[in-house]
Amino acid sequence: MQELISQGTCDPQFAELRAVFESNFRELREIGAAVAVYVRGQKVVDLWAGLRDRTGHVQPWTHDTLVNVYSSTKGLAALCVQQLIERGALDPEARVADYWPEFAQAGKAEIRLHTLLAHSAGLAAITRRLPNQALYSQDLMASALAGQAPHWPPGTQHGYHAQTFGFLLAELVRRVSGQSLGQYLREQIAGPLSAEAYVGLPEALDARVAKVTRPLGEPPPADEVDLTAVWRREPSSLTALAFNNPAPQPGAAQTRAYRAAELPSSNGHASALGLARIYAAASGSAPREVPGAAKVFGAACAERCATELAYGDDLVLRVRTRFGPGLMLSQPSGSGRFGPNSRSFGHPGMGGSLGFADPDAGVGFGYVMNRAGAGILIDERPRRLISALYGCI
């Protein structure tokens, strides 16, 4: 078999990371992927390799390939909210209903924004069965969430808001900025950083999107739960409702309707470089090659994002999770660990995509791929890359 050679750029100091990236193709069945890293504002890794599509006319991965990053979208949504907090448009101590009066229904009048951001508001699922097409309507989802009673006393426990989280944040963004979350991301964060990250993908970019496969039969990591088995065994459970009401239709992710919609929990499309650039700016070490990048997030952003708000047993994912204000935080060990520094924050996505920032090391990291893994936290492939990265710093 011909030796795979990745394309792009890599500082010689990070040669080991490049070697691990290439070994993922040989050892972990990578099909196509990209990884990008900033350290202290300097782009030190921007690599890609493999195939964007191996069906029909085989297409190689290129520097501008985009991927549906699934729940990594939540990190982008949270950073929109963080920027609005920084600008004084939102206050984490304020009641959500102060910005969104309809939210006060069903016992939610006193829920604070910081509780919502920590996945602790008890709104992990909508009890009333929704039509599948509701997923494409911010108005319908916001109305359903406004009428939903919490599944637990807000602030007492936490559980991953798998689909609802993005719609909750998007409604707040819309109420205080007058823009949809996708518009806000594009105009206030991704655009100023020249970062390719979209919630609501323009049709002109469809040809650049890699098709993400289904997992190839491997089990989830030993410290995680097989969520699909839980859904089948307990179809009325909070876990099942959180992921499947409304239920995305098979194959929907390849359609124009899905890509065009704003699903701020799950349909962000990004490049590895786009994720790395955004998280570098959020880390406090803005990308040097982007004029004005330091103005996108202020000096206090990383401190807020790295603040632990919830840690322990997750009522939805049924594993231990650790959250800051909208971002996952690195766990001490296992598949929830971003790296050696506990203040690292970011968000993984179904299948394996990942963006994170490490304010202590000045790191902005992005990884995307088209072979879906089976885990729900951080996939083995980016974990290997992260280990190599810190071995090089």
C-alpha positions in Angstrom: 0.0 0.0 0.0 1.3 3.4 -0.9 2.3 5.5 2.1 -0.1 8.3 2.7 1.4 11.8 2.7 -0.7 14.6 4.2 -0.9 18.0 2.6 -0.7 21.4 4.0 1.8 23.0 6.4 3.3 21.8 9.7 6.0 23.5 11.8 9.0 21.1 12.2 8.5 21.3 16.0 5.1 19.5 15.5 6.4 16.7 13.2 5.2 14.1 15.7 1.6 15.4 15.4 1.8 15.0 11.6 3.1 11.5 12.0 0.1 10.6 14.3 -2.3 12.3 11.9 -1.0 10.0 9.1 -1.0 7.0 11.3 -4.7 7.4 12.0 -5.3 6.5 8.4 -3.3 3.3 8.6 -4.4 2.3 12.1 -7.8 3.7 12.8 -9.5 3.5 9.3 -9.5 7.2 8.7 -11.0 8.0 5.3 -10.6 11.8 5.0 -9.7 14.3 7.7 -8.0 17.6 8.6 -6.4 19.0 11.7 -5.3 22.6 12.4 -3.6 24.1 15.5 -2.7 27.5 16.7 -0.2 28.1 19.6 0.1 31.5 21.0 -1.5 33.0 17.9 0.8 31.3 15.5 -0.6 28.7 13.1 1.7 25.7 13.5 -0.4 22.9 11.9 -2.8 22.9 9.0 -3.0 19.4 7.5 -5.4 17.4 5.4 -5.4 14.0 3.7 -7.5 11.2 2.3 -10.8 11.3 0.4 -13.7 13.6 0.7 -15.9 11.0 -1.0 -14.9 7.5 -2.2 -18.3 6.7 -3.8 -18.8 7.3 -7.5 -16.3 9.8 -8.7 -13.6 9.6 -6.0 -12.8 13.0 -4.7 -9.7 13.9 -2.6 -9.9 16.0 0.5 -8.7 19.5 -0.2 -7.8 22.6 1.9 -11.3 24.0 1.7 -13.3 20.8 2.4 -16.2 21.4 4.8 -17.8 18.9 7.2 -21.0 18.7 9.2 -19.5 18.9 12.7 -22.7 18.0 14.5 -22.6 18.9 18.1 -19.4 20.9 17.7 -21.9 23.4 16.5 -23.0 23.9 20.2 -19.6 25.3 20.9 -20.0 27.9 18.2 -23.5 28.8 19.5 -22.1 29.2 23.0 -19.3 31.5 21.8 -22.0 33.7 20.2 -23.6 34.0 23.6 -20.3 34.6 25.3 -19.6 37.5 22.9 -23.0 39.0 23.7 -22.3 38.7 27.4 -19.0 40.5 26.8 -20.8 43.3 25.0 -23.3 43.7 27.7 -26.3 42.5 25.8 -26.7 39.4 28.0 -26.0 39.0 31.7 -25.3 35.4 33.0 -27.0 36.3 36.3 -30.2 37.6 34.7 -33.3 35.5 34.3 -33.8 34.0 30.8 -37.3 35.3 30.9 -36.0 38.9 31.2 -34.9 38.5 27.5 -37.6 36.0 26.4 -40.8 36.6 28.4 -42.6 33.6 27.1 -39.9 31.4 28.6 -41.4 32.1 32.1 -44.2 29.5 31.5 -44.3 26.1 33.3 -42.3 27.0 36.3 -39.3 28.5 34.5 -39.6 32.2 35.5 -36.5 32.1 37.8 -34.1 30.1 35.6 -30.9 32.1 35.2 -28.8 32.3 32.0 -25.8 30.6 33.7 -28.1 27.6 34.6 -29.3 27.3 31.0 -25.7 27.4 29.7 -24.6 24.7 32.1 -27.2 22.2 30.8 -28.7 22.4 34.2 -32.1 24.0 33.4 -33.9 20.7 33.0 -34.9 21.3 29.4 -33.0 18.5 27.8 -36.0 17.2 26.0 -39.5 18.2 24.9 -42.2 15.9 26.2 -44.9 16.7 23.7 -44.2 14.7 20.5 -43.2 17.1 17.7 -43.4 16.5 14.0 -40.0 15.8 12.4 -40.1 19.0 10.4 -40.2 21.1 13.6 -36.4 20.6 13.6 -36.2 23.1 10.8 -38.2 25.9 12.5 -36.7 28.1 15.2 -40.2 29.5 15.9 -41.7 26.1 16.5 -38.8 24.9 18.7 -38.7 28.1 20.7 -42.5 27.9 21.3 -42.3 24.3 22.4 -39.4 25.0 24.8 -41.2 28.0 26.2 -44.1 25.8 27.2 -42.0 22.9 28.5 -41.7 22.2 32.2 -38.2 21.3 33.5 -37.4 17.6 33.9 -35.7 18.3 37.2 -35.5 21.3 39.5 -33.3 23.7 37.6 -29.8 24.0 38.9 -29.9 20.8 41.0 -28.6 18.4 38.3 -27.4 18.5 34.7 -28.1 16.6 31.5 -26.9 17.1 28.0 -29.4 19.2 26.0 -28.7 17.3 22.8 -31.1 19.1 20.5 -32.7 21.8 22.6 -29.5 23.6 23.6 -28.9 25.3 20.3 -32.5 26.4 19.9 -32.5 27.9 23.4 -29.3 29.9 22.7 -30.5 30.9 19.3 -33.7 32.4 20.7 -31.7 34.4 23.1 -29.4 35.6 20.3 -32.4 36.5 18.2 -34.1 38.4 21.1 -31.1 40.6 22.0 -29.4 41.1 18.6 -32.2 40.9 16.1 -30.3 38.3 14.1 -30.5 34.6 13.7 -27.7 32.7 15.3 -26.3 31.7 11.9 -26.3 35.4 10.8 -24.7 36.5 14.1 -22.0 33.8 13.9 -21.2 34.8 10.3 -21.1 38.6 10.8 -19.6 38.9 14.3 -17.3 35.9 14.7 -16.5 33.7 11.7 -16.5 36.6 9.2 -14.1 38.9 11.1 -11.8 35.9 11.7 -11.9 34.7 8.1 -13.0 31.4 9.6 -15.0 28.9 7.6 -17.8 27.9 10.1 -21.5 28.1 9.1 -24.8 27.5 10.8 -27.0 27.5 7.7 -24.8 26.6 4.8 -24.9 28.7 1.5 -25.9 26.5 -1.4 -22.8 27.6 -3.3 -20.7 25.6 -0.8 -22.5 22.3 -1.2 -19.9 20.9 -3.5 -17.2 21.2 -0.9 -19.0 19.2 1.8 -17.6 15.8 2.8 -20.2 13.1 3.4 -19.9 11.7 6.9 -20.3 7.9 7.1 -22.0 5.9 9.8 -19.8 4.3 12.5 -18.2 1.2 11.1 -19.3 -1.2 13.8 -16.8 -0.5 16.6 -18.2 -0.3 20.1 -18.1 3.0 22.1 -15.2 3.6 24.5 -15.2 1.6 27.7 -16.1 4.7 29.8 -19.1 5.6 27.6 -22.6 4.2 27.0 -24.1 2.8 23.8 -26.8 5.5 23.3 -28.4 3.7 20.4 -29.0 0.7 22.6 -30.5 2.9 25.3 -32.9 4.5 22.8 -34.1 1.0 21.6 -34.4 -0.4 25.1 -36.0 2.7 26.7 -37.8 4.6 23.9 -39.6 6.9 26.4 -36.5 7.7 28.5 -35.1 11.2 28.8 -32.1 10.1 26.8 -34.2 8.9 23.9 -36.4 12.0 23.9 -33.4 14.3 24.1 -32.0 12.9 20.8 -35.1 11.9 18.9 -37.9 14.4 19.5 -38.1 15.7 16.8 -36.3 12.9 15.0 -33.8 13.7 12.2 -34.7 11.6 9.2 -32.2 9.1 7.8 -30.1 10.8 5.1 -31.3 14.3 5.9 -27.8 15.6 6.5 -27.1 15.3 2.7 -30.1 17.4 1.7 -30.2 21.1 0.8 -33.0 21.7 3.2 -31.0 20.4 6.1 -27.8 22.3 5.2 -29.7 25.5 4.6 -31.6 25.3 7.9 -30.2 26.7 11.1 -30.0 23.8 13.6 -27.7 25.4 16.1 -27.1 22.2 18.1 -26.2 20.0 15.2 -25.8 21.2 11.6 -22.8 23.5 11.7 -20.4 23.0 8.7 -16.8 23.9 9.2 -13.2 23.3 8.3 -10.6 22.2 10.8 -8.8 25.5 10.2 -12.1 27.4 10.8 -12.6 25.7 14.2 -9.0 26.2 15.2 -9.0 29.9 14.3 -12.2 30.6 16.3 -10.9 28.7 19.4 -7.6 30.4 19.1 -9.3 33.8 19.3 -11.5 32.6 22.2 -8.3 31.3 24.1 -7.0 34.8 24.3 -4.2 34.2 21.8 -5.8 35.6 18.6 -4.5 34.3 15.2 -1.7 36.6 14.1 -2.4 36.4 10.4 -5.9 37.8 10.8 -6.0 41.6 11.1 -8.3 42.6 14.0 -8.7 39.1 15.3 -7.9 40.2 18.9 -11.1 42.4 18.9 -13.5 39.5 18.3 -13.3 38.2 21.9 -12.1 40.3 24.9 -9.5 39.3 27.4 -12.1 38.0 29.9 -13.7 35.6 27.4 -11.4 32.6 28.2 -11.8 33.1 31.9 -15.5 32.9 31.7 -15.5 29.9 29.3 -13.2 28.0 31.5 -15.3 28.4 34.7 -16.8 25.1 35.8 -20.6 25.2 36.3 -21.5 21.6 36.3 -19.6 18.3 36.8 -20.8 14.8 37.6 -23.3 12.2 36.4 -25.1 13.4 33.2 -28.8 12.4 33.3 -28.9 12.2 29.5 -25.5 10.8 28.4 -25.3 8.6 31.4 -21.6 9.3 31.8 -19.8 12.0 33.8 -19.6 15.3 32.0 -18.2 18.7 32.9 -19.6 22.0 31.6 -18.7 25.6 31.7 -21.0 28.3 30.3 -22.1 26.5 27.2 -18.8 24.8 26.5 -17.6 21.3 27.6 -14.6 21.4 29.9 -11.8 18.9 30.0 -12.2 16.0 32.4 -9.5 14.6 34.5 -9.2 11.3 32.5 -10.9 9.2 29.9 -12.6 10.2 26.7 -13.7 13.5 28.1 -10.2 14.8 28.4 -9.1 17.6 26.0 -5.5 17.6 27.2 -3.5 18.1 30.4 -4.9 21.5 31.3 -8.2 21.5 33.3 -9.3 24.9 32.0 -9.5 23.8 28.3 -12.9 24.3 26.8 -14.6 23.3 23.6 -17.1 20.9 22.1 -16.9 17.5 20.4 -19.4 16.5 17.7 -21.0 13.2 16.8 -18.6 11.1 14.8 -15.4 12.7 16.0 -15.2 16.4 15.1 -13.7 18.6 17.8 -12.8 22.2 18.4 -11.3 23.4 21.7 -9.2 26.2 23.3 -6.6 25.9 26.0 -6.1 29.3 27.5 -3.1 28.1 29.6 -1.1 26.9 26.6 -2.6 29.4 24.2 -3.9 26.6 22.0 -6.7 26.7 19.4 -7.5 23.2 18.0 -9.7 22.0 15.2 -10.3 18.5 13.8 -12.8 17.3 11.3 -13.3 14.0 9.5 -15.8 12.0 7.4 -15.5 8.5 9.0 -17.8 8.6 12.0 -16.6 7.0 15.2 -18.9 5.5 17.8 -18.1 7.6 20.9 -20.1 10.5 22.4 -17.3 12.5 23.9 -13.9 12.7 22.3 -13.0 10.2 19.7 -9.7 8.2 19.8 -8.3 9.9 16.7 -8.4 13.5 18.0 -7.3 12.2 21.4 -4.2 10.8 19.8 -3.6 14.1 18.0 -4.0 16.0 21.3 -1.5 13.8 23.0 1.0 14.4 20.3 0.3 18.1 20.3 1.2 18.5 24.0 4.2 16.3 23.5 5.5 18.8 21.0 4.8 22.0 22.9 
